[in-house]
Amino acid sequence: MILTISLLLIVIWGKRQHTRSSSNEPAICRQIIAGVLRSTEKQQPNTLSPHQSKAIANRHLPIAFGIDNAFTRTDSVHASMFVEKVKPLINLSAEQWHSVSEFARVTTSHWIEHGFPGLDHSCGSSCHKEKQKPDCNRINVASLAQILSLKVVLWLMFDKKTQDQTCDENLLNLAQSINRVWISSKLKATENDIPRFEDDIPLQTSLVNIFGKHNHPEDNPLNLILPSFETMWRVMLRSFLEIRFGTGKEVPEWRETMIAFAKKPTKKQFDAGSRYPPSLSIPGPSMDDTRGGQSSPSANYIVRESLRLYAPTRHVHRAYQWNQGTGASHEMMSADIEGCHTMSDIWGSDADRFNPKRWFVFTPAQGDAFMPFGCPPFECPAKPTFGPRMVGVLVGSLLTAVGG
Ligand SMILES: *[C@@H]1O[C@H](CO)[C@@H](O)[C@H](O)[C@H]1NC(C)=O
C-alpha cells in the first residue's frame, strides 16, 4: 500500500516537474522559443524572462557538462557577451575557409587510406593475434564525422592544429564522452537524475588530455565545443549518407557540386548551380526536374535541404510559468522543429523526401517554418554563414575522400 502511494506520488511529482506540451505550428514555435507564448486559457504572459525560460530548460547542461555559456545564463547581458565573443571566431576570411577545407579534405583522405584511430583497437581485439591484416577498410562513418567536426572546431576556435594519430584518439574519446553525456542528460525529470560533470572521470580526462585543466565553468572548452560540434556532426553525417547512399545515389551531380564547393569554398561557389553540358547529363528517370529548369541545385540548396530534413536541433525546449503564486512548478513547452520542417501542408506531399530542388522556389510559409538555427531573439550566430557553409565543407570533404 505504502509502495503504491509512493509510486503514485512519484508519478504525480514526475508529472509536475515534467509537464510538456509540444507544437509543430511555426508561429507558435517561434513564440515558444522566444519565451513569449501566452497561456491557452487566460492568455497570461510568461512570468519568466526569455533567458530564464531558456536557462531553466537547459539546466541539465551546467550539471552534466560543467559549462557556463549563452545556453545556461539566466541574464541577458552575459548571454549576449558570450555570443559577441563567438561571432569573430566564426567570421572566417576567404583564406581561412580555404585552409579549413583543405585541412578537412587532407585529414579525411588520410583516414580513409591509412585507417582510422580507435579502429586499431577494434581490429586488434577482434583479429586476435593472427598476422592477418586487420580489416581497416571498414570505417565507422559516424566516428569519422564526429572527429572531423571536432578537429575543425578545435582548429578554428582554439587555434589547435591537431595532426598526429594519438591526438585523434583523444579527440574520439572526447567526442564519444560528449555524446554519451548528451544523451544521458536529456529529459531528466529531476535534477538528481542528471549525471554530474564532477563525477564523470572519462569526460574530464579526455578534456584535460586535449586542453589541460580549467578552473571555472566559464573557461570550460565545452562552452564552445557543445554548440558547434554536437549539432554539426549529426547534420554532416546524415547529409553525407543521403547524398552518397540515399536519394543522391542516383544523382551524381549533387556529389560533384559538394566536392566542387569543398575545393573552392567561396560564397559564389556555394550558390552556384552546377550545369552540365547536355552530353554529360544523366539520361533516365532520375529526379525529374519540374521546378528548376536544367540547372542542378547549388551546394547551398543541398545543405539547406539537409538542415531541413535533419534539423541540428529537433526540439527546442523552454520553461514556462504562467501563474504567479502557484508554487515553483514550471511547464516545459517544446518547439517541434523537426515537425515544422516536415509538415506536408507546408512542404507538400514530398515533405519527407530529400529534394534540394524544392529550394528553387519556396513560399513565405516555408520560410517561416524553416528554423534549423532557432529563431529570434535566440538565433544561432552561425546561421547566416558559418553553419551552412561549414556543413557544406565537411560533407564535400567526406565525399572527396571516399572518391565522390
Ligand atoms: C567579419 O570580418 C570582416 C573583416 O575580417 C569584417 O569586415 C566584417 O564586418 C565581419 N563580419 C561580421 C558579421 O562580424
The ligand as an ORCA input file, in Angstrom:
! r2SCAN-3c Opt
* xyz 0 1
  C      33.887     39.758    -40.451
  O      35.210     40.213    -40.553
  C      35.414     41.239    -41.504
  C      36.888     41.610    -41.521
  O      37.687     40.499    -41.330
  C      34.553     42.449    -41.178
  O      34.714     43.448    -42.156
  C      33.092     42.030    -41.072
  O      32.309     43.137    -40.658
  C      32.936     40.889    -40.093
  N      31.555     40.433    -40.126
  C      30.861     40.188    -39.040
  C      29.479     39.727    -39.255
  O      31.307     40.339    -37.928
*
